[in-house]
């Protein structure tokens, strides 16, 4: 006598489960990538605020009235070594023109690829303390917050 009571999943049932998992992945992965870009942008904004505060502290203390470079701020332990290295959380940072009266710090995503991009906006902060963004991102950090395209972050 043979037993006709076989247990297990049919091929159709397995294909349906695989299709459902594929649909869920197709919905979830773009949202995950968008969340990562938003987190990177938030980190870049906060890093610019940190550098702005560090510049004010450096000017009032070790800088003898002048703003400092990234190396100056790192050397005085006003920013950490990761940020002082110029790259953090998918963004590159550059301080330009630190003088007695002015500085500009810019942040740009390290990748602007549509799928694997680390951010979609560039950010800029100067001695005024106003954080500005530009929705047209390149991989080169901005050196001037007054150029067209930059507006205050709200």
Secondary structure, 3 states (H helix, E strand, C coil): CCCCCCCCCCHHHHHHHHHHHHHHHHHHHHHHHHHHHHHHHHHHHHHHHHHHHHHHHHHHCCCCCCCCCHHHHHHCCCCCHHHHCCEECCEEEEEECCCCCCCEEEEEECCCCCCCCCCCCEEEEECCCCCEEECCCCCCCCCCCCCCCCEECC
